[in-house]
Amino acid sequence: MNAACRILCLLAPLTLAACGAEVAGAAATAAALQASQAQQAKAQQQAIQQKLDAAMQAGAANTAAAAASAGQ
């Protein structure tokens, strides 16, 4: 084996390893972004559910008030 071949044989795996590290870093960043988006979606879902619950309670109170005034 000549020197150029030896250098190439040593550099090729290092280059591929660096590429793999970059891909792994991108995947970790994407996973963190997805986790953040999921957390935001869950918080938004909870806020909407609270608003729906409040609207249902207000509707029930209005119905009860209407029934009470109709019974007078």
N, C-alpha and C positions, 0 to 999 in steps of 0.2 A: 504494500500500500504506500502510495506516495503521500507527502505532507498535505497536499491540497485535499485529497480524499479524506484524510483523517480529520482535518479541520471541518470539512463539510459534514462528516458523520457526527461530529460533536455539536455543531451549530444547529443542525436540523431538528433534533429533539428539543433543544432549548427554545427555538423559535416556535415550535408547535406548543410547547408548554406555556409560553407567554400568551399565545393565542387562546389557549384553553382558560387561562386565568382571566383574560379579558371577557370571554363569554360568560364565565362564572360570575364575574362582577356585574355584568349586564343583567344576568338572570336574578341576582340578589336584589338589584335595584328595582327590577320589574316586580318582584315578589313584595318588596316593601311598599311599592306604590299600590299594588292590589290590596294589600292589607289595610292601608290608609283609606282607600276608597270604600272598602267593605265596612270599616268602622264609621265612616261618614254616612254611608247608606243606612246603617243600623240606627244611628242617632236621628237621622231624618225620619225613618220609619217610626221611631218612638215619639217624635214630636207630632207627627201626623196622627198617630193613634191617640195621643193625649187630646188633640183638637177634636177628633171624632167623638171621644168620650164626653168631652165638655159639651159638644153640640147635641149629643144624645140626651144628656142630663137636662140641658136647657129645653129641648123639645118635650121631654117628659114633664118638666115643670110647667111648661105652657099648656100642655094637654090637661094636666091636673087642675090648673087655674081655670081653664075654659070649662071643664066639667063642673067645677065648684060654682062658677058663676052661672052656669046653665041650670044648676039645681036650686038656685035661690028663688 
